[in-house]
């Protein structure tokens, strides 16, 4: 492997002067140098060919012993010095102070075809930010991260990528549900790829400590390296940077809402300044359309990070980033203007997104009511979000409401409930919807093609990931491979994978890993 190494982050920003790898508070530094833990018997079980190509690796290189050694942490690339990043954050709305890369180690930054990438191992051992944890990861959570990163990419949603999934050969003690029943699991390491792993919390740590010098150093570095289009100077430069981050964050959340993705742990330390999805922990996809659903058991009481609250949480997190950047701007008006515009811009984007999902192009005064009633109807009885929107494209202008109901009937989890008031409400909606379709100029076929391009047929349903995990724990990786291939074309028909175009099975309704998840990894 012959990478073009470009260690800009470590060469231009201040390092931790203490090189001891013990948990501690780190001051006046953006990162700490750290050496990955050497695994006992690393074994590559899956790699993304496309992500490998993205950073200039061939298929032959991916299958080499050197690849497994480097991306398991066993071997350090020549000319590199791995490091863990220092940052803070708000967790579940509360200030948590210093957090940092407790389970992630950045191997290096590289450049390929005029694009820069940071290569990061998750689960490669302790860092100064590990607190009381071991810095390791298990196969279970690593499969979920590996599959989801690539699934999100092919859905067209900005995300970190996952290059490889490697067993370490070591066992790791974990309490899956935090209920006092720890057990040993197989250890694993994932290599994540992103432009950088700079987070909202990277700025919060310096602002909280009144370390304005390093706050400005980091912000100037971020703008220079990742937002070269920002040409303004002084306060305007920082405002433009914040606006760019706010815009990309808003657009990312709209994409999440479009496909029913629930991140599960939207703390400020899990928010990227690139507007990409990072840190796949207790995430999940909506099965039935339920705006109050969250997959995270830690959040089950207050449901702060529930599906319907993600847009508001993104704005709340942007307020925290604004507070962190304030010392560089020293006036609130510009920041407030950007924050105050978020709601209107999101509402406009949401309306457009939903119109695309239901196949409406021409603007009409009744559209808002149609969309609002639809989201209410979807919650009258458990209705599978993915199946409903995908099959909605089968409805034609000539259909009766009753015929339209038959076309989406498979989306109902409890068909026996679709009667009386619930049935009447749906028939009323389809009457309005079909009338509205008849005002459109495009044909049914053209509309179907456009709707199918934004409503995926296949998503990484929670139970699918769990099935892949259970098979992999028995050293059967066929399902992992199958699901990875399936999710490369989530909008395509793929008749050979039709078995995955179904509602969540009953057995998965309350099963750990299929409906309930924790931050344990």
N, C-alpha and C positions, 0 to 999 in steps of 0.2 A: 504494500500500500504506500502510495507516494502522495501525501497531502501537501497542499500549500498552506503552511502554518502561518497564521496572522494573530498573534496574541495581543490584540489591541487593548482589551479590557484590563489585563494584568500589567501591561506596559505603560498605560496612560493614567491608571487610577491607583490610589494608595493601597498598599497591602498591609495586612496585620503583621506587626513587627514580632509578635510572639508566634513561633512556628510549632509550638507544642500542640498535639492533637488531644486536648482535653476540653470538656464542656466549660464554657466561661463566657463572660461578657466581652465583646470585642468592640473597641473604640477606635475612632479616627481611621477606619479602613472600610473599603468596599468588599474585601474578600480575605480569605485565609488560605494559604497553601496547605494542601493535604494530600496524602497518598492513599489511593484506594486499597481496600482490604484484598489480599490475595485469596481467591477462591480455591477450594481443595481439588475440584475436578470439573472445570467449566465445560458445558456442552451446549452448543447452539441448537435450539429446537425450532426456531423460526426467524426469518429475516424478510424485510420488505424490499423486494427487488427495485421498486420504483424509488424508494427513499435512498437506497444505495446509489442508484444512478444520479439522483439529485446532488449527491456530494462527490460524484466522480469515481465510484467503486464499480468494478465489474463483477459479474456473477462468480467468476473463478476466485476473485479476491474474497468475496463474502464467504465462500466455502473453505477458505484457508485456515490453517491453525493460528496464523498471526491475527486474523480477524477475531476469532474467538478469544484469544489471549488479550487483545487490546480492549475489546468491548465487554469483557467481563471484569476488567480491572487488574488482570494478572500481569500485563505488560504495559509499560508507559511508553508512549510514542516518543521517539527522539526529537528533541527540540521543544518539548512541552513540559509544563509544570502544573499539574491538576490543582484545582482550587474550588472552594465552597464560598458562596456569596453571602454577604451579611445584609440582612433586611429585617424590618419589623412588620407589624400589621395589626389590624383590628380583626378579631376572631369572634364571629357571631355577635357583632356589634360592640364588642368590648375591646379596649386597648390591651394588647398582649405584650407589648414591649419587644425586645429583640427575639427574633425567630431564626431566620437564616436557613441555609441548606442543611437540614438535619439528616437527610437521607439521600441527598443528591451531590454528586461531585462532577464538576465541569472538567472534561479532559483537556479541551483546547478549543480555539477558534480556527476555522479554516476558511479558505476562499476557493470558490470553484465557479468558473464561467461568470465572473464579475459579481457573484453573490457570496455573502458571508454567512457562515453557519457556526453555531456553538454546538459541540457534541457533549452531551451530559449523561452520565450514568446515574440511574436511580436504583438504590439498594446496594451500593458498593462500599458501605461501611461508615464508621463514625466520622464526625467532623466536630469542630468546636461548637457547632450549633445543634448538636444532637440532643442536648439536655440529658435526660435519663434514658433515652432510647439507644438502640444498637446500630442505627443507620442502615439496617438491612431491609430487604423486601422479600415477599414470598411469591411463589408461582401464581397463586390465586389472583392477587392484585396486579401482578405484572402482566398476566394474560389480558386482564381487563383494560389496562392502560395501552398495551400494544395494539389490541384490536380496535379500541375506541379512537385512538389517534388517527389511524388510517381510515376508519369508517367516516369520521368527521371530515377528513380531507376530501374524500370522494363524494360526500354530500355537498361539497362546495363551501364548507364552513372553515374559516381561518383557524388553524390549530398547529400545535407542535406536531412533529412527525415522530414515528417510532421506527428506528432502523433495525433493531434486533432484540430478540428475547433469548436469554441464555440462563440455563440452570447453573447454579454455582457448585453443586455437589454437597452443599452444607444444609443442615436443618436449622430452622429459625422458630423460636417460641413465640406464639401469638395467641391472644385471647380475642377471637373473631368478633364476638358481640359484647365484649367488655362485661361479661357476667360472671367472672371468676372461674372460668373453665379454659385455661390456656392449654395449648397442645402444640406439638412440633409439626411444622410444615416444611415443604421443600423451598429452599432459598432460590431466588432468581434475580437477574439484573436486566433492566431495559435500557437501551441507549436512545435517548430523546434528542431530537434535532430541531433547532429553532434559530431565528436570526440572533436572538439573545434571550436570556432568562431574567431580564430586568423587569421588576414588578413595581406596582404602586408602593409597596412596602419598602422598596429600595430607597425611596425618597423620604418616606415617613421616618425611617430610623435616624436620619441626620437632622431633620426638622425637629423631632422630639428631643434631641440632645443639644439643640441650638448650635449644631455644627454647620454653620452656613457655608464655610469654605468648601467642605466636601460635598455639601448639597449642590453648590454651584458647579463644582468640578464634574460630578456625576451627570447633572442636567446638561451641561455644555457638551460633555462627551456623547451622551445619548443623542442629542440633536445633530451633532457633527457626523456621527457614524450612521445613524438610522433615519434621520430626517434632513438630508442635505438640501431638500427643496426649500427649507425655511431659511430665507435670506435676510430677514429683519434682524435688528440688533436690540440690545438692552431688554427692557421689560416686554416689548412687543414680541421678541423672540420666544420668551417663556409662555406668553399668552397663546401664541400660534401653536407652540408645542402642545399645550394643554388642550386646545381646541381639536387638534389632530387626534390626540389620544381619545378624547370624548367622542368624536365622530366614529372612530374605528370601533370603539367599545360598544356604542349604540348599535351599529350595524351588525356586530357579532351577536348581540343579544337578540336582535330581530331574527337572525338565522336560527338561533337556539329555539325560539318560540315557534318558528315555522315547522320544524321537524319534531317538536315535542321533547327536546333534550333538556334534562334537569341536571345542572352541574353538581349540586348537593352541598358544596362548601365554598361559597363565594366570599371568602375572607379577602381582605385587601392584599394579603401576601400571595393570593392565588390569582391575581389580576395582572395580566401582561400589559406593558406599555405599547406593545405592537398590535393590540386588539385581536389577539389570537387566544384560543382556548388552551389553557395549561392546567396541569395538575389533576389528572383523572383519578379521583378517589371514589367516594360513594356516589357516583353519578348514576343516572338511569334515564330511560326513555319512557314517556307516558305510554301506558298500555291503554286503559280507558282514559278518556279526556277528563281530567280532574285537575282544576287549577290549584287546588290545595295540596297536591301530592308532592312529597319529597322522598327520595330513597334513603336519606341519611337518618339512621336511628338516633344519632346524637341530637338531631334537630326535630325529633318527632313531637315534642311538646309544643314548641312555639312556631315551628314550621317557617322560620325566617327565610329559608332558601327554597321555599316551595316554587313550583313552576310559575304560578301567576304573579309572584312577587319578584321574579328575577329582574325585570326592567327597573323597578324601584331600587333594588339593591345595587344595581350597576350605578345608578345615579348617586346613591348614598356613598358608594366607594369613590366615585369621582369627586364628591365633596371632600373626602379625606385626602385625596391627591391634591386638590386645590389648596387645602390647608397646608399641606407639606410644601407646595411651591410658593406659597404666599410670601415668605421672607425674601424671595428673589424679585418679587413684583411690588410688594409693599402698598398695594391698593386693591380694593375688593371689586371695584366696578366691572373691570374686564372679566374677571373670573365669574362673577355673578351673572353677567350677561350670557356667558357660555353655558353655565349650569341652568339658567332659567329657560334657555332655548331647547334644552334636552327634551322636555315633556312634549312640546309641540312637534319637534322633529321626529320623536319616537312615534307619536300618535299618527302622524302623516305616513311614516314608514310602515307602521303596523297595518294601517288601512290598505295601503298598496299591496303589502304582503298577503293579506287575507283575500283581497280581490283577486290576486293571482291564483291563490289556492282554490277559489271557487269558480275561476274562469270568467271573470267580469273585467272587461277592458274599458268600456265607455263609462264615464262618470255620470251618476244619477243620484238624485237627492235621497232615494230610498235605500241606497246601498248600505249605509251605516246601520240602519235598522235590521236589514237582512243578516248582516254579519253578527250583530249583537244577539239577535234571536237564535242564530245557529249555535253560538258558543253556549247559550243557555240550554238549548235542546240537547246538545251533546252530553249534558250532565243530568238529564231527566232520568236516564237509565244508563248503566255502564255501556259506553260506546267506544270501540277501539279507534283511536285517533288515526293511526296509519291506514287501516283498512277503509275507514270512512272516506277520508279525503282522496285516497287512490281510486276507490270505486265511484266516487262522485263524478269523475270524468266520463263515466259510462252513460250518465243521464243525457238525454237528447232533448231538443226543443219540442219534439212531437210526443214525448212521454206524458202520460198522466201522472199525477202525484202518486197514485197507487203503484204504477209500474216503476217509478223512480224509487219508491220505498223497497221494492223487491231487489233492486240493484245494489242497495247499500245494506241490505238486511244482515249479511254475514258479519257486519261490524258490531252487532248487538251481543253483549255477553249473556243477557237474560231475555231472549226473544219473547218469552211468555209475558214480560212486563209491557210489551209494546201493544197496548190496547187502550180503549177508553180515552181518557184525557191525554195521555202521552201520545197515542196514535193520532188523535185529532190535531195536536200541536204540530206534529211532524208533517201531516198532510197539509196543514195550513202553510207551513214554511215552504214545502215543495211547490205548492201552488204559486206562491209569490216568486220563488226561485225560477221556476220554469217560465213564468211570465217575463221575468227579468232577462232570462237567456234569449228570449225571442226578440228582445230589443237590440241584441248584439249583432254585429255585421258578419262576424266570422262563422264558418261552418262548424258543425259538431266535431268533425274530424280534426280541424285545425285547433279548436279549443281543447280537445282531449290531449293533443300533443303538447300544448303549452302547459296544461295542468299537470300532466305526468312529469314534466321537467322540473316542477317545484314540489310535488308531492311524492316522496320516495315510496317505492313498493316495499323495500327492505331496509330496516334499521337494525342496529345491534340491540335487539330486545334483551332484557335482563336475563331471562331464562336461557337464551342462546349462549350467552357468555358463560353462564353457570354450567351448561352441558359441556362446553369446550374445556372448562376447568376440570370438571370431574373426570373426563376422559384423559386429559393430560396428566393428571395426578396418577393415572395408571399407565403412563408412558404411551398413550395412544394420542397422537397429534393429528390424526386425520380430520377430526371435526374442527380443530383450530385452523387447519389449512383450508377446509371447505368454507368456513364462515369468512375467512379473510378474502378468498376469491369472490364469494357472493357479494360482499360489501364494497368491492371495487366498482360495481355497476348498480348502485342502489335504485336508480330511476329506470333501469331497463327491465324488460319483461322476464327474462331468464327462466323459461318454463322448466328447465332442469332443476331449478331450486324452488319450485312452487310450494313444496312442503313447509317453507319458512314464511309463506304469505298467509299466515293464520293468526288468530287471536292467541293471547297467552293461554297456555293449557291450565286447567284447574289446579293441577298439582303445584304449579309455580306461584299460585296466588299469595301464599304466606311463607313460602320456602326461603330460608336464609340464603342470600346470594342472588335470589330471583326477584324478591320484592323488598327485602330489608338488607341494608348494607351499613357498615360502620367505616370509620376512618382507619381501621386496623389494616395494615399492610406490611 
